[in-house]
């Protein structure tokens, strides 16, 4: 009888604890989904379970979609890159996006956006990319992409409208043109984008507003007879399995100037020989999602392992 009572007591204890255990498991799974979805943890980093398989099967319920966004100029060969990625990740959808097709609605479909061979972009196209990043999008950005921005007709017309509105508002307040009040009002708006678009005209050099996302500035294109890839952070998943230093196929790359307080330099580009120099080669930063900048065209990394690591790190399925 005592034994039966002990068993009964044990069952009652389990019944009391079981709901709490179920709630705990649900909360842990929900947390794993969130941190995986936003790229804070890669699914392969979760120990003890096949989280990648579970996440892809039951959460994503399909394949990841990677969009390769390309334009008419700049470093890189997006067709070659797409072919390489498709061979490495046959279970992932890799789709080209021409710059003329770019819109906020298109970008929302993709789990990962790769930008290459897209040097010249309009301010509206840059705004669409900014919106994608603001909403938690993850991006790989290579070479001189988005470094030559022109002000398109939409923004010029918007600037003209704001200019006319500014004049009307001043006149409605009986501010005399060219008075001290008038000049003071102009000084207040000189830092606005519409003022810069209308009065400084047509182009924005460098990465423009996207500098605030990447935390790095565009320097210049560097051409060298040979280049090498050197790992700085060997523990990073992007360079797992790579040798410390190997040659690159690309002899042209971009010198970027990162903010060391807000970025992580994973690897460098080295120009060997008498004029040896070292430049940031792979930079990671976080905004709402992850941004990885690569200073050279991705398909010229001379390492299939690097490409595989890159996609595994940013698009698990």
Helices and strands as residue ranges (DSSP letters): H 2-37, G 43-45, H 51-54, I 55-60, E 65-70, H 78-88, E 93-98, G 99-101, H 104-107, E 112-115, E 120-122, H 123-134, E 138-142, E 148-150, H 153-172, H 180-189, H 193-199, E 203-205, G 208-210, H 211-214, E 216-223, E 228-231, G 237-239, E 245-247, E 252-258, E 264-271, E 277-286, E 290-294, G 298-300, H 304-314
